[in-house]
Amino acid sequence: MAETVIRPVIAGNWKMNLGPSEARAFCERFAQTHEPHADRTVLLFPPAIAFSAVADALAARRDIRLGVQDIHWETKGAFTGAISAAMARDAGAGFALVGHSERRHVFGETDEETGLKVAAAFDAGLVPVLCVGEKIDERRAGQVEAVILRQLEAGLARLAEDRIARILIAYEPVWAIGTGETATPDDAAAAHGTLRTWLRQRINGAADAIPILYGGSVKPDNAAELLAAPDVDGVLVGGASLDPVSFATIADS
């Protein structure tokens, strides 16, 4: 079943935080604090070991959608520690992060591998959230457009137009992740506009329906301003998504 996404999209990426017991406690508090909204999409990306605990804890909250932080592009095999897109879908995931900056720059994921993962996600019935973004030296060298468009093109290289139209994109400037530094709304709008223009050239009018999220030190006190910027259709929240009250405040922005 295709996932329906309503903008704005408020996504929380827990990274390597919150095991099953902590995740259950988070879900209980978040469900108490955040009332369902029909005019937005809320996504959570727990670590794989806590996914089932989160799915069980939020079973009654159909308004909160779940995804996995990473997938392998193969359907099965000798890949210790990895999970396939089909396994994630079987566990109840509807979405998958692909190409997060930490996967690229800590674990060495290549542009080509992101393309394989995006295609594998669609094949298994998941909606991929393709992450792109530049490092600080690339920004200082004036390479923002070149970097994010290279990553975008590689990530979508194996997709037909109908699949491209169903993807989510996340722009996450690497220099603003976990550093306390945040791209200004103008910075975010400029990068999102670059991505939107490329998508329009690739799939014409359908590009305007693709949600493009901003990720990078999003907090309760800057979320609303970022969401108001042109072409910013949502946020991908890291550290602030680990606190249920803070994340509820962002989700209500």
Secondary structure as UniProt FT lines:
FT   STRAND          9..13
FT   HELIX           20..33
FT   TURN            38..39
FT   STRAND          41..45
FT   HELIX           48..50
FT   HELIX           51..57
FT   TURN            58..60
FT   TURN            62..63
FT   STRAND          64..68
FT   TURN            80..81
FT   HELIX           85..90
FT   TURN            91..92
FT   STRAND          95..98
FT   HELIX           101..105
FT   HELIX           111..123
FT   TURN            124..125
FT   STRAND          127..132
FT   HELIX           136..140
FT   TURN            141..142
FT   HELIX           144..156
FT   TURN            157..158
FT   HELIX           161..164
FT   TURN            165..166
FT   STRAND          168..171
FT   HELIX           174..176
FT   HELIX           185..203
FT   HELIX           204..209
FT   STRAND          212..215
FT   TURN            220..222
FT   HELIX           223..227
FT   TURN            230..231
FT   STRAND          234..237
FT   HELIX           239..242
FT   HELIX           244..251
//
